[in-house]
Amino acid sequence: MRPKVEIEKIRESYFNYSVSTESGNAIYACEGLYSIAECIHDAATALGHNFPITTLGYEGFVLGEFSVEMMEHSAKLLERWLEALLNGLAPNGRDGDDCRWQPLK
């Protein structure tokens, strides 16, 4: 089973996320987090070492498959990548960060 993490923006600085099975059954959810990065990190912590890879989605858009370990340790970088993607920008590094990695194929 490969879980799916779905993040939803409710309003400014208020995000919810859920973790579901491949069949769509929600198995965990958290509401009222302050940022996308907080959702990513919390979801990765919840998945722990039980699942090495998860599918990540935002507002119903599937972003790809990501390492749970990378999500836990690089949540802010992934948040920046997602924001750049949503703004139609190519992730090419900002403020000295290397954003050139891609989702797993």
C-alpha positions in Angstrom: 0.0 0.0 0.0 1.2 3.5 -0.9 -0.5 6.2 1.1 -1.5 9.5 -0.3 -1.1 12.8 1.6 -3.6 15.5 0.4 -3.1 19.1 1.6 -5.9 21.7 1.4 -5.7 25.4 2.0 -8.7 26.6 4.0 -7.7 30.2 4.3 -4.5 32.2 4.8 -2.2 30.4 7.3 -4.8 27.7 7.9 -4.2 24.3 6.2 -5.6 20.8 6.6 -4.2 17.5 5.4 -5.3 13.9 5.3 -3.5 10.6 4.7 -5.5 8.0 2.8 -5.0 4.6 1.4 -4.8 3.9 -2.4 -8.5 3.1 -2.3 -9.2 6.5 -0.9 -10.1 5.6 2.7 -8.9 8.3 5.1 -6.7 6.9 7.8 -5.4 10.1 9.5 -6.2 13.8 9.3 -5.0 17.0 10.9 -6.6 20.4 10.8 -5.5 24.0 11.5 -1.8 23.9 10.6 -0.1 27.2 9.8 1.7 26.3 6.6 2.2 23.7 3.8 5.6 22.9 5.3 4.0 22.1 8.7 1.5 19.8 6.9 4.3 18.0 5.0 6.4 17.6 8.1 3.5 16.4 10.3 2.3 13.9 7.7 5.8 12.5 7.2 6.2 12.1 11.0 2.8 10.4 11.1 3.8 8.0 8.4 7.1 7.3 10.1 9.3 4.5 8.9 6.2 2.4 7.9 6.0 3.9 4.4 9.2 4.9 2.6 7.3 6.7 -0.3 4.0 8.5 -0.4 2.0 10.3 -3.1 1.6 14.0 -2.4 -1.3 16.1 -3.5 -2.4 19.7 -3.1 -6.0 20.9 -3.6 -6.8 17.7 -5.6 -3.7 18.1 -7.9 -1.3 15.1 -7.7 2.3 16.4 -7.4 4.0 13.1 -7.5 5.7 10.5 -5.3 8.1 11.6 -2.6 10.3 10.0 -0.1 8.8 10.3 3.4 12.2 10.9 4.9 12.8 13.8 2.5 9.4 15.2 3.4 10.3 15.1 7.1 13.7 16.6 6.8 13.1 19.1 3.9 9.6 20.3 4.4 10.4 24.0 3.9 12.3 23.3 0.7 9.4 21.2 -0.6 7.0 24.0 0.4 9.0 26.5 -1.7 9.0 24.1 -4.6 5.3 23.6 -4.4 4.7 27.4 -4.2 6.9 27.9 -7.2 5.0 25.2 -9.1 1.7 26.7 -8.2 2.9 30.1 -9.3 4.1 28.7 -12.7 7.7 29.1 -11.9 10.5 26.6 -12.5 12.1 25.6 -9.2 15.7 26.7 -9.8 17.0 27.6 -6.3 16.4 30.7 -4.2 18.3 32.3 -1.4 21.1 29.8 -1.9 18.8 26.7 -1.6 19.1 24.0 -4.2 15.6 23.3 -5.5 16.6 21.3 -8.5 15.4 17.9 -7.3 12.3 16.4 -8.8 9.6 14.0 -7.6 10.3 10.3 -7.9 9.2 8.8 -11.2 
